[in-house]
Amino acid sequence: MEAKLAMTSFPFEFDNSDPRILTILVIGTEEKVRGYIQWQHQKGFAEVGAWSEIIPVPNCPGKYMSLLNKNVS
């Protein structure tokens, strides 16, 4: 089964045209996504509030995603 999801359907900003911006997409169970975001915060990589809202992945029961745009220059 091939999943196709247009970038325009994301309910958050996905603009990484700036080469200094790294876009990180985390997909997993809601618990794992929340845990990963917390872990990244504890490591000093990104504030919890910098991540997008955690939302269900279309057509993938039990899977959730969150996105972070991070300046890595």
HTML snippet that shows the backbone in 3Dmol.js (N, CA, C, O; Angstrom):
<script src="https://3Dmol.org/build/3Dmol-min.js"></script>
<div id="view" style="width:600px;height:400px;position:relative"></div>
<script>
const pdb = `
ATOM      1  N   MET A   1       0.846  -1.183   0.000  1.00  0.00           N
ATOM      2  CA  MET A   1       0.000   0.000   0.000  1.00  0.00           C
ATOM      3  C   MET A   1       0.885   1.237   0.000  1.00  0.00           C
ATOM      4  O   MET A   1       1.746   1.390   0.867  1.00  0.00           O
ATOM      5  N   GLU A   2       0.679   2.100  -0.950  1.00  0.00           N
ATOM      6  CA  GLU A   2       1.479   3.313  -1.065  1.00  0.00           C
ATOM      7  C   GLU A   2       0.716   4.476  -0.463  1.00  0.00           C
ATOM      8  O   GLU A   2      -0.406   4.768  -0.876  1.00  0.00           O
ATOM      9  N   ALA A   3       1.321   5.142   0.513  1.00  0.00           N
ATOM     10  CA  ALA A   3       0.688   6.293   1.146  1.00  0.00           C
ATOM     11  C   ALA A   3       1.143   7.556   0.441  1.00  0.00           C
ATOM     12  O   ALA A   3       2.340   7.778   0.257  1.00  0.00           O
ATOM     13  N   LYS A   4       0.193   8.374   0.050  1.00  0.00           N
ATOM     14  CA  LYS A   4       0.510   9.652  -0.578  1.00  0.00           C
ATOM     15  C   LYS A   4      -0.135  10.747   0.250  1.00  0.00           C
ATOM     16  O   LYS A   4      -1.341  10.731   0.495  1.00  0.00           O
ATOM     17  N   LEU A   5       0.678  11.693   0.674  1.00  0.00           N
ATOM     18  CA  LEU A   5       0.183  12.788   1.492  1.00  0.00           C
ATOM     19  C   LEU A   5       0.787  14.077   0.967  1.00  0.00           C
ATOM     20  O   LEU A   5       1.998  14.282   1.060  1.00  0.00           O
ATOM     21  N   ALA A   6      -0.039  14.936   0.423  1.00  0.00           N
ATOM     22  CA  ALA A   6       0.450  16.208  -0.103  1.00  0.00           C
ATOM     23  C   ALA A   6       0.914  17.089   1.047  1.00  0.00           C
ATOM     24  O   ALA A   6       0.258  17.158   2.086  1.00  0.00           O
ATOM     25  N   MET A   7       2.033  17.753   0.863  1.00  0.00           N
ATOM     26  CA  MET A   7       2.570  18.607   1.916  1.00  0.00           C
ATOM     27  C   MET A   7       1.594  19.719   2.281  1.00  0.00           C
ATOM     28  O   MET A   7       1.617  20.208   3.411  1.00  0.00           O
ATOM     29  N   THR A   8       0.752  20.122   1.363  1.00  0.00           N
ATOM     30  CA  THR A   8      -0.199  21.185   1.650  1.00  0.00           C
ATOM     31  C   THR A   8      -1.283  20.733   2.615  1.00  0.00           C
ATOM     32  O   THR A   8      -2.027  21.571   3.125  1.00  0.00           O
ATOM     33  N   SER A   9      -1.397  19.438   2.880  1.00  0.00           N
ATOM     34  CA  SER A   9      -2.437  18.964   3.783  1.00  0.00           C
ATOM     35  C   SER A   9      -1.984  18.950   5.237  1.00  0.00           C
ATOM     36  O   SER A   9      -2.789  18.669   6.125  1.00  0.00           O
ATOM     37  N   PHE A  10      -0.699  19.250   5.504  1.00  0.00           N
ATOM     38  CA  PHE A  10      -0.239  19.297   6.891  1.00  0.00           C
ATOM     39  C   PHE A  10      -0.862  20.500   7.580  1.00  0.00           C
ATOM     40  O   PHE A  10      -0.909  21.584   6.998  1.00  0.00           O
ATOM     41  N   PRO A  11      -1.341  20.331   8.808  1.00  0.00           N
ATOM     42  CA  PRO A  11      -1.956  21.452   9.521  1.00  0.00           C
ATOM     43  C   PRO A  11      -0.924  22.317  10.235  1.00  0.00           C
ATOM     44  O   PRO A  11      -1.255  22.993  11.208  1.00  0.00           O
ATOM     45  N   PHE A  12       0.313  22.306   9.768  1.00  0.00           N
ATOM     46  CA  PHE A  12       1.353  23.141  10.337  1.00  0.00           C
ATOM     47  C   PHE A  12       2.290  23.583   9.221  1.00  0.00           C
ATOM     48  O   PHE A  12       2.274  23.029   8.122  1.00  0.00           O
ATOM     49  N   GLU A  13       3.101  24.582   9.519  1.00  0.00           N
ATOM     50  CA  GLU A  13       3.981  25.156   8.501  1.00  0.00           C
ATOM     51  C   GLU A  13       5.089  24.182   8.113  1.00  0.00           C
ATOM     52  O   GLU A  13       5.778  23.632   8.973  1.00  0.00           O
ATOM     53  N   PHE A  14       5.248  23.983   6.833  1.00  0.00           N
ATOM     54  CA  PHE A  14       6.315  23.134   6.305  1.00  0.00           C
ATOM     55  C   PHE A  14       7.033  23.931   5.234  1.00  0.00           C
ATOM     56  O   PHE A  14       6.800  23.740   4.041  1.00  0.00           O
ATOM     57  N   ASP A  15       7.914  24.832   5.674  1.00  0.00           N
ATOM     58  CA  ASP A  15       8.676  25.646   4.725  1.00  0.00           C
ATOM     59  C   ASP A  15      10.140  25.568   5.109  1.00  0.00           C
ATOM     60  O   ASP A  15      10.594  26.250   6.027  1.00  0.00           O
ATOM     61  N   ASN A  16      10.868  24.733   4.399  1.00  0.00           N
ATOM     62  CA  ASN A  16      12.296  24.642   4.673  1.00  0.00           C
ATOM     63  C   ASN A  16      13.103  25.030   3.438  1.00  0.00           C
ATOM     64  O   ASN A  16      14.109  24.396   3.121  1.00  0.00           O
ATOM     65  N   SER A  17      12.657  26.073   2.746  1.00  0.00           N
ATOM     66  CA  SER A  17      13.380  26.544   1.569  1.00  0.00           C
ATOM     67  C   SER A  17      14.718  27.166   1.956  1.00  0.00           C
ATOM     68  O   SER A  17      15.624  27.246   1.127  1.00  0.00           O
ATOM     69  N   ASP A  18      14.851  27.602   3.194  1.00  0.00           N
ATOM     70  CA  ASP A  18      16.115  28.135   3.704  1.00  0.00           C
ATOM     71  C   ASP A  18      17.056  26.962   3.962  1.00  0.00           C
ATOM     72  O   ASP A  18      16.708  26.067   4.733  1.00  0.00           O
ATOM     73  N   PRO A  19      18.238  26.936   3.340  1.00  0.00           N
ATOM     74  CA  PRO A  19      19.133  25.790   3.498  1.00  0.00           C
ATOM     75  C   PRO A  19      19.652  25.602   4.922  1.00  0.00           C
ATOM     76  O   PRO A  19      20.204  24.549   5.241  1.00  0.00           O
ATOM     77  N   ARG A  20      19.481  26.607   5.780  1.00  0.00           N
ATOM     78  CA  ARG A  20      19.911  26.474   7.176  1.00  0.00           C
ATOM     79  C   ARG A  20      18.865  25.768   8.032  1.00  0.00           C
ATOM     80  O   ARG A  20      19.133  25.427   9.184  1.00  0.00           O
ATOM     81  N   ILE A  21      17.679  25.548   7.475  1.00  0.00           N
ATOM     82  CA  ILE A  21      16.585  24.939   8.228  1.00  0.00           C
ATOM     83  C   ILE A  21      16.559  23.440   7.997  1.00  0.00           C
ATOM     84  O   ILE A  21      16.512  22.971   6.860  1.00  0.00           O
ATOM     85  N   LEU A  22      16.590  22.705   9.083  1.00  0.00           N
ATOM     86  CA  LEU A  22      16.445  21.253   9.048  1.00  0.00           C
ATOM     87  C   LEU A  22      15.030  20.947   9.522  1.00  0.00           C
ATOM     88  O   LEU A  22      14.630  21.396  10.596  1.00  0.00           O
ATOM     89  N   THR A  23      14.277  20.198   8.745  1.00  0.00           N
ATOM     90  CA  THR A  23      12.925  19.815   9.131  1.00  0.00           C
ATOM     91  C   THR A  23      12.954  18.379   9.618  1.00  0.00           C
ATOM     92  O   THR A  23      13.393  17.472   8.910  1.00  0.00           O
ATOM     93  N   ILE A  24      12.478  18.188  10.843  1.00  0.00           N
ATOM     94  CA  ILE A  24      12.480  16.870  11.466  1.00  0.00           C
ATOM     95  C   ILE A  24      11.032  16.433  11.642  1.00  0.00           C
ATOM     96  O   ILE A  24      10.229  17.148  12.242  1.00  0.00           O
ATOM     97  N   LEU A  25      10.708  15.274  11.125  1.00  0.00           N
ATOM     98  CA  LEU A  25       9.368  14.709  11.239  1.00  0.00           C
ATOM     99  C   LEU A  25       9.470  13.436  12.062  1.00  0.00           C
ATOM    100  O   LEU A  25      10.194  12.508  11.700  1.00  0.00           O
ATOM    101  N   VAL A  26       8.744  13.397  13.169  1.00  0.00           N
ATOM    102  CA  VAL A  26       8.756  12.242  14.057  1.00  0.00           C
ATOM    103  C   VAL A  26       7.413  11.536  13.933  1.00  0.00           C
ATOM    104  O   VAL A  26       6.363  12.166  14.059  1.00  0.00           O
ATOM    105  N   ILE A  27       7.444  10.232  13.689  1.00  0.00           N
ATOM    106  CA  ILE A  27       6.229   9.432  13.551  1.00  0.00           C
ATOM    107  C   ILE A  27       6.348   8.217  14.458  1.00  0.00           C
ATOM    108  O   ILE A  27       7.373   7.536  14.465  1.00  0.00           O
ATOM    109  N   GLY A  28       5.297   7.951  15.219  1.00  0.00           N
ATOM    110  CA  GLY A  28       5.263   6.783  16.099  1.00  0.00           C
ATOM    111  C   GLY A  28       3.974   6.785  16.887  1.00  0.00           C
ATOM    112  O   GLY A  28       3.031   7.502  16.550  1.00  0.00           O
ATOM    113  N   THR A  29       3.932   5.986  17.934  1.00  0.00           N
ATOM    114  CA  THR A  29       2.762   6.050  18.804  1.00  0.00           C
ATOM    115  C   THR A  29       2.759   7.418  19.475  1.00  0.00           C
ATOM    116  O   THR A  29       3.800   8.072  19.554  1.00  0.00           O
ATOM    117  N   GLU A  30       1.621   7.849  19.949  1.00  0.00           N
ATOM    118  CA  GLU A  30       1.555   9.159  20.592  1.00  0.00           C
ATOM    119  C   GLU A  30       2.522   9.220  21.776  1.00  0.00           C
ATOM    120  O   GLU A  30       3.193  10.232  21.981  1.00  0.00           O
ATOM    121  N   GLU A  31       2.591   8.156  22.541  1.00  0.00           N
ATOM    122  CA  GLU A  31       3.490   8.091  23.697  1.00  0.00           C
ATOM    123  C   GLU A  31       4.955   8.229  23.269  1.00  0.00           C
ATOM    124  O   GLU A  31       5.716   8.968  23.894  1.00  0.00           O
ATOM    125  N   LYS A  32       5.348   7.529  22.217  1.00  0.00           N
ATOM    126  CA  LYS A  32       6.736   7.582  21.742  1.00  0.00           C
ATOM    127  C   LYS A  32       7.083   8.956  21.171  1.00  0.00           C
ATOM    128  O   LYS A  32       8.188   9.454  21.386  1.00  0.00           O
ATOM    129  N   VAL A  33       6.154   9.566  20.449  1.00  0.00           N
ATOM    130  CA  VAL A  33       6.404  10.896  19.896  1.00  0.00           C
ATOM    131  C   VAL A  33       6.590  11.898  21.033  1.00  0.00           C
ATOM    132  O   VAL A  33       7.527  12.697  21.009  1.00  0.00           O
ATOM    133  N   ARG A  34       5.698  11.860  22.032  1.00  0.00           N
ATOM    134  CA  ARG A  34       5.834  12.763  23.184  1.00  0.00           C
ATOM    135  C   ARG A  34       7.155  12.520  23.915  1.00  0.00           C
ATOM    136  O   ARG A  34       7.832  13.466  24.318  1.00  0.00           O
ATOM    137  N   GLY A  35       7.509  11.261  24.081  1.00  0.00           N
ATOM    138  CA  GLY A  35       8.757  10.918  24.750  1.00  0.00           C
ATOM    139  C   GLY A  35       9.977  11.415  23.991  1.00  0.00           C
ATOM    140  O   GLY A  35      10.933  11.898  24.596  1.00  0.00           O
ATOM    141  N   TYR A  36       9.946  11.299  22.675  1.00  0.00           N
ATOM    142  CA  TYR A  36      11.064  11.757  21.848  1.00  0.00           C
ATOM    143  C   TYR A  36      11.215  13.275  21.952  1.00  0.00           C
ATOM    144  O   TYR A  36      12.329  13.788  22.057  1.00  0.00           O
ATOM    145  N   ILE A  37      10.102  13.980  21.921  1.00  0.00           N
ATOM    146  CA  ILE A  37      10.135  15.441  22.039  1.00  0.00           C
ATOM    147  C   ILE A  37      10.720  15.836  23.391  1.00  0.00           C
ATOM    148  O   ILE A  37      11.544  16.747  23.464  1.00  0.00           O
ATOM    149  N   GLN A  38      10.303  15.162  24.460  1.00  0.00           N
ATOM    150  CA  GLN A  38      10.847  15.431  25.797  1.00  0.00           C
ATOM    151  C   GLN A  38      12.343  15.136  25.849  1.00  0.00           C
ATOM    152  O   GLN A  38      13.109  15.899  26.438  1.00  0.00           O
ATOM    153  N   TRP A  39      12.756  14.037  25.235  1.00  0.00           N
ATOM    154  CA  TRP A  39      14.164  13.648  25.222  1.00  0.00           C
ATOM    155  C   TRP A  39      15.001  14.701  24.501  1.00  0.00           C
ATOM    156  O   TRP A  39      16.081  15.067  24.965  1.00  0.00           O
ATOM    157  N   GLN A  40      14.497  15.187  23.360  1.00  0.00           N
ATOM    158  CA  GLN A  40      15.203  16.233  22.621  1.00  0.00           C
ATOM    159  C   GLN A  40      15.322  17.508  23.459  1.00  0.00           C
ATOM    160  O   GLN A  40      16.333  18.208  23.394  1.00  0.00           O
ATOM    161  N   HIS A  41      14.292  17.801  24.240  1.00  0.00           N
ATOM    162  CA  HIS A  41      14.328  18.963  25.133  1.00  0.00           C
ATOM    163  C   HIS A  41      15.375  18.759  26.232  1.00  0.00           C
ATOM    164  O   HIS A  41      16.158  19.664  26.520  1.00  0.00           O
ATOM    165  N   GLN A  42      15.389  17.589  26.835  1.00  0.00           N
ATOM    166  CA  GLN A  42      16.358  17.296  27.900  1.00  0.00           C
ATOM    167  C   GLN A  42      17.793  17.371  27.392  1.00  0.00           C
ATOM    168  O   GLN A  42      18.699  17.746  28.136  1.00  0.00           O
ATOM    169  N   LYS A  43      18.001  17.018  26.135  1.00  0.00           N
ATOM    170  CA  LYS A  43      19.340  17.067  25.533  1.00  0.00           C
ATOM    171  C   LYS A  43      19.713  18.478  25.071  1.00  0.00           C
ATOM    172  O   LYS A  43      20.837  18.707  24.622  1.00  0.00           O
ATOM    173  N   GLY A  44      18.775  19.420  25.178  1.00  0.00           N
ATOM    174  CA  GLY A  44      19.035  20.798  24.790  1.00  0.00           C
ATOM    175  C   GLY A  44      18.927  21.064  23.298  1.00  0.00           C
ATOM    176  O   GLY A  44      19.395  22.094  22.813  1.00  0.00           O
ATOM    177  N   PHE A  45      18.313  20.141  22.569  1.00  0.00           N
ATOM    178  CA  PHE A  45      18.205  20.296  21.118  1.00  0.00           C
ATOM    179  C   PHE A  45      17.073  21.227  20.714  1.00  0.00           C
ATOM    180  O   PHE A  45      17.243  22.057  19.821  1.00  0.00           O
ATOM    181  N   ALA A  46      15.921  21.099  21.359  1.00  0.00           N
ATOM    182  CA  ALA A  46      14.761  21.916  20.979  1.00  0.00           C
ATOM    183  C   ALA A  46      13.790  22.022  22.144  1.00  0.00           C
ATOM    184  O   ALA A  46      13.588  21.068  22.897  1.00  0.00           O
ATOM    185  N   GLU A  47      13.196  23.193  22.276  1.00  0.00           N
ATOM    186  CA  GLU A  47      12.157  23.386  23.277  1.00  0.00           C
ATOM    187  C   GLU A  47      10.923  22.574  22.895  1.00  0.00           C
ATOM    188  O   GLU A  47      10.637  22.381  21.714  1.00  0.00           O
ATOM    189  N   VAL A  48      10.213  22.112  23.886  1.00  0.00           N
ATOM    190  CA  VAL A  48       8.997  21.329  23.631  1.00  0.00           C
ATOM    191  C   VAL A  48       8.022  22.134  22.780  1.00  0.00           C
ATOM    192  O   VAL A  48       7.406  21.591  21.862  1.00  0.00           O
ATOM    193  N   GLY A  49       7.877  23.414  23.072  1.00  0.00           N
ATOM    194  CA  GLY A  49       6.943  24.269  22.350  1.00  0.00           C
ATOM    195  C   GLY A  49       7.337  24.573  20.912  1.00  0.00           C
ATOM    196  O   GLY A  49       6.535  25.126  20.159  1.00  0.00           O
ATOM    197  N   ALA A  50       8.556  24.222  20.519  1.00  0.00           N
ATOM    198  CA  ALA A  50       9.002  24.464  19.142  1.00  0.00           C
ATOM    199  C   ALA A  50       8.429  23.432  18.174  1.00  0.00           C
ATOM    200  O   ALA A  50       8.381  23.673  16.968  1.00  0.00           O
ATOM    201  N   TRP A  51       7.995  22.289  18.694  1.00  0.00           N
ATOM    202  CA  TRP A  51       7.429  21.225  17.861  1.00  0.00           C
ATOM    203  C   TRP A  51       5.986  21.559  17.508  1.00  0.00           C
ATOM    204  O   TRP A  51       5.309  22.274  18.248  1.00  0.00           O
ATOM    205  N   SER A  52       5.527  21.049  16.394  1.00  0.00           N
ATOM    206  CA  SER A  52       4.128  21.227  16.010  1.00  0.00           C
ATOM    207  C   SER A  52       3.238  20.404  16.943  1.00  0.00           C
ATOM    208  O   SER A  52       3.709  19.580  17.727  1.00  0.00           O
ATOM    209  N   GLU A  53       1.973  20.653  16.829  1.00  0.00           N
ATOM    210  CA  GLU A  53       0.979  19.840  17.532  1.00  0.00           C
ATOM    211  C   GLU A  53       1.146  18.378  17.101  1.00  0.00           C
ATOM    212  O   GLU A  53       1.451  18.100  15.941  1.00  0.00           O
ATOM    213  N   ILE A  54       0.948  17.461  18.030  1.00  0.00           N
ATOM    214  CA  ILE A  54       0.992  16.032  17.694  1.00  0.00           C
ATOM    215  C   ILE A  54      -0.364  15.659  17.106  1.00  0.00           C
ATOM    216  O   ILE A  54      -1.403  15.833  17.742  1.00  0.00           O
ATOM    217  N   ILE A  55      -0.333  15.140  15.875  1.00  0.00           N
ATOM    218  CA  ILE A  55      -1.579  14.813  15.184  1.00  0.00           C
ATOM    219  C   ILE A  55      -1.537  13.377  14.669  1.00  0.00           C
ATOM    220  O   ILE A  55      -0.457  12.822  14.464  1.00  0.00           O
ATOM    221  N   PRO A  56      -2.714  12.770  14.458  1.00  0.00           N
ATOM    222  CA  PRO A  56      -2.751  11.413  13.892  1.00  0.00           C
ATOM    223  C   PRO A  56      -2.227  11.398  12.458  1.00  0.00           C
ATOM    224  O   PRO A  56      -2.434  12.348  11.703  1.00  0.00           O
ATOM    225  N   VAL A  57      -1.552  10.323  12.093  1.00  0.00           N
ATOM    226  CA  VAL A  57      -1.093  10.136  10.717  1.00  0.00           C
ATOM    227  C   VAL A  57      -2.272   9.581   9.918  1.00  0.00           C
ATOM    228  O   VAL A  57      -2.842   8.560  10.301  1.00  0.00           O
ATOM    229  N   PRO A  58      -2.646  10.232   8.820  1.00  0.00           N
ATOM    230  CA  PRO A  58      -3.770   9.733   8.019  1.00  0.00           C
ATOM    231  C   PRO A  58      -3.541   8.294   7.554  1.00  0.00           C
ATOM    232  O   PRO A  58      -2.444   7.937   7.124  1.00  0.00           O
ATOM    233  N   ASN A  59      -4.562   7.497   7.643  1.00  0.00           N
ATOM    234  CA  ASN A  59      -4.553   6.105   7.169  1.00  0.00           C
ATOM    235  C   ASN A  59      -3.556   5.202   7.886  1.00  0.00           C
ATOM    236  O   ASN A  59      -3.193   4.151   7.358  1.00  0.00           O
ATOM    237  N   CYS A  60      -3.104   5.592   9.082  1.00  0.00           N
ATOM    238  CA  CYS A  60      -2.172   4.774   9.874  1.00  0.00           C
ATOM    239  C   CYS A  60      -2.678   4.718  11.311  1.00  0.00           C
ATOM    240  O   CYS A  60      -2.227   5.496  12.151  1.00  0.00           O
ATOM    241  N   PRO A  61      -3.599   3.817  11.605  1.00  0.00           N
ATOM    242  CA  PRO A  61      -4.163   3.743  12.952  1.00  0.00           C
ATOM    243  C   PRO A  61      -3.079   3.597  14.020  1.00  0.00           C
ATOM    244  O   PRO A  61      -2.166   2.783  13.885  1.00  0.00           O
ATOM    245  N   GLY A  62      -3.191   4.389  15.070  1.00  0.00           N
ATOM    246  CA  GLY A  62      -2.264   4.313  16.191  1.00  0.00           C
ATOM    247  C   GLY A  62      -0.964   5.064  15.998  1.00  0.00           C
ATOM    248  O   GLY A  62      -0.120   5.078  16.894  1.00  0.00           O
ATOM    249  N   LYS A  63      -0.788   5.693  14.835  1.00  0.00           N
ATOM    250  CA  LYS A  63       0.443   6.441  14.568  1.00  0.00           C
ATOM    251  C   LYS A  63       0.163   7.941  14.605  1.00  0.00           C
ATOM    252  O   LYS A  63      -0.874   8.412  14.139  1.00  0.00           O
ATOM    253  N   TYR A  64       1.111   8.669  15.170  1.00  0.00           N
ATOM    254  CA  TYR A  64       1.007  10.116  15.316  1.00  0.00           C
ATOM    255  C   TYR A  64       2.286  10.754  14.809  1.00  0.00           C
ATOM    256  O   TYR A  64       3.312  10.088  14.673  1.00  0.00           O
ATOM    257  N   MET A  65       2.218  12.071  14.525  1.00  0.00           N
ATOM    258  CA  MET A  65       3.402  12.759  14.026  1.00  0.00           C
ATOM    259  C   MET A  65       3.495  14.169  14.585  1.00  0.00           C
ATOM    260  O   MET A  65       2.505  14.774  14.998  1.00  0.00           O
ATOM    261  N   SER A  66       4.720  14.664  14.580  1.00  0.00           N
ATOM    262  CA  SER A  66       5.005  16.041  14.954  1.00  0.00           C
ATOM    263  C   SER A  66       6.200  16.493  14.132  1.00  0.00           C
ATOM    264  O   SER A  66       7.040  15.681  13.744  1.00  0.00           O
ATOM    265  N   LEU A  67       6.273  17.786  13.871  1.00  0.00           N
ATOM    266  CA  LEU A  67       7.302  18.341  12.998  1.00  0.00           C
ATOM    267  C   LEU A  67       8.031  19.473  13.712  1.00  0.00           C
ATOM    268  O   LEU A  67       7.439  20.222  14.488  1.00  0.00           O
ATOM    269  N   LEU A  68       9.319  19.581  13.435  1.00  0.00           N
ATOM    270  CA  LEU A  68      10.138  20.663  13.972  1.00  0.00           C
ATOM    271  C   LEU A  68      10.971  21.253  12.848  1.00  0.00           C
ATOM    272  O   LEU A  68      11.641  20.519  12.121  1.00  0.00           O
ATOM    273  N   ASN A  69      10.935  22.571  12.698  1.00  0.00           N
ATOM    274  CA  ASN A  69      11.849  23.282  11.807  1.00  0.00           C
ATOM    275  C   ASN A  69      12.929  23.885  12.697  1.00  0.00           C
ATOM    276  O   ASN A  69      12.634  24.697  13.575  1.00  0.00           O
ATOM    277  N   LYS A  70      14.176  23.490  12.470  1.00  0.00           N
ATOM    278  CA  LYS A  70      15.288  23.897  13.340  1.00  0.00           C
ATOM    279  C   LYS A  70      16.390  24.541  12.511  1.00  0.00           C
ATOM    280  O   LYS A  70      16.838  23.975  11.513  1.00  0.00           O
ATOM    281  N   ASN A  71      16.823  25.726  12.928  1.00  0.00           N
ATOM    282  CA  ASN A  71      17.943  26.394  12.275  1.00  0.00           C
ATOM    283  C   ASN A  71      19.225  25.730  12.764  1.00  0.00           C
ATOM    284  O   ASN A  71      19.520  25.751  13.959  1.00  0.00           O
ATOM    285  N   VAL A  72      19.980  25.146  11.851  1.00  0.00           N
ATOM    286  CA  VAL A  72      21.199  24.424  12.226  1.00  0.00           C
ATOM    287  C   VAL A  72      22.450  25.074  11.633  1.00  0.00           C
ATOM    288  O   VAL A  72      23.459  24.405  11.410  1.00  0.00           O
ATOM    289  N   SER A  73      22.376  26.381  11.380  1.00  0.00           N
ATOM    290  CA  SER A  73      23.541  27.068  10.811  1.00  0.00           C
ATOM    291  C   SER A  73      24.605  27.292  11.865  1.00  0.00           C
ATOM    292  O   SER A  73      25.658  27.857  11.569  1.00  0.00           O
TER     293      SER A  73
END
`;
const viewer = $3Dmol.createViewer("view");
viewer.addModel(pdb, "pdb");
viewer.setStyle({}, {cartoon: {color: "spectrum"}});
viewer.zoomTo();
viewer.render();
</script>
